[in-house]
Amino acid sequence: MSDFMRIFTFLAPITALIGIGMGVRYYSKLSLPDKLLTLYLVFVLAIDIIIRYLALVLKFKNNLFLIPVYALGEFLIIAIIYLIFLLKLKSQKIIIILSGVSALILFDLFYFSRLTDAANFQSIAKIIANLSIIIICIYYSWKGILNKGIRSLEFMSINPYIIGYFSINLIIFLSINFLINEALGIVTYFWILNLIVNVLFYIRITYFLWKRGRIR
């Protein structure tokens, strides 16, 4: 990896850190869903730091086990925002959705994913998490358009970006085995795309938190 690419990879954590700073600045003015969105940025930044620490300090070559952990954290934070605070769902349905998807992700982590075998690794957990988030967000959009079965419309402005981000992320992780095992070349463009999408998404969250804090 060139020096330019190494520096380029720091854009995502830096952008996430700026978003966290925005959330902290306006913390008292933000709603609970907004604060959870700030927590999402804290989570992705923490995962990024752990990955870099394992690779650069401990010289750990295989960090694939973090992908299901990352998937579970992303799903729980985003799903809790939507299912508990934005949509009008019965507690029983919320528990079934959260526990059901979480169980599938954990099953993949402990029994299905070949975490020590990069040549045959497939992140079913990330695919399940991304797909679940997309479905929940689309359902929220549909309910918002109907203005029925919904607690709050406050995420309608950022909802399309969340759908877009996790849709692109889903496509990338459907090709994860190819991206891990193929030589550099076209694979590099996939990882650059993933990085750019991450940065743009974090910028959009930062803007959303700034706007929410300013109007309250």
HELIX and SHEET records of a PDB file:
HELIX    1   1 ASP A    3  PHE A    8  1                                   6    
HELIX    2   2 LEU A   11  ARG A   25  1                                  15    
HELIX    3   3 TYR A   27  LYS A   29  5                                   3    
HELIX    4   4 LEU A   32  ARG A   52  1                                  21    
HELIX    5   5 TYR A   53  VAL A   57  3                                   5    
HELIX    6   6 LEU A   66  ILE A   80  1                                  15    
HELIX    7   7 ILE A   81  LEU A   86  3                                   6    
HELIX    8   8 SER A   91  PHE A  107  1                                  17    
HELIX    9   9 ASP A  108  PHE A  112  3                                   5    
HELIX   10  10 ALA A  118  ASN A  120  5                                   3    
HELIX   11  11 ILE A  124  LEU A  146  1                                  23    
HELIX   12  12 ASN A  159  LEU A  174  1                                  16    
HELIX   13  13 ILE A  176  ASN A  181  1                                   6    
HELIX   14  14 ILE A  186  ARG A  214  1                                  29    
END                                                                             
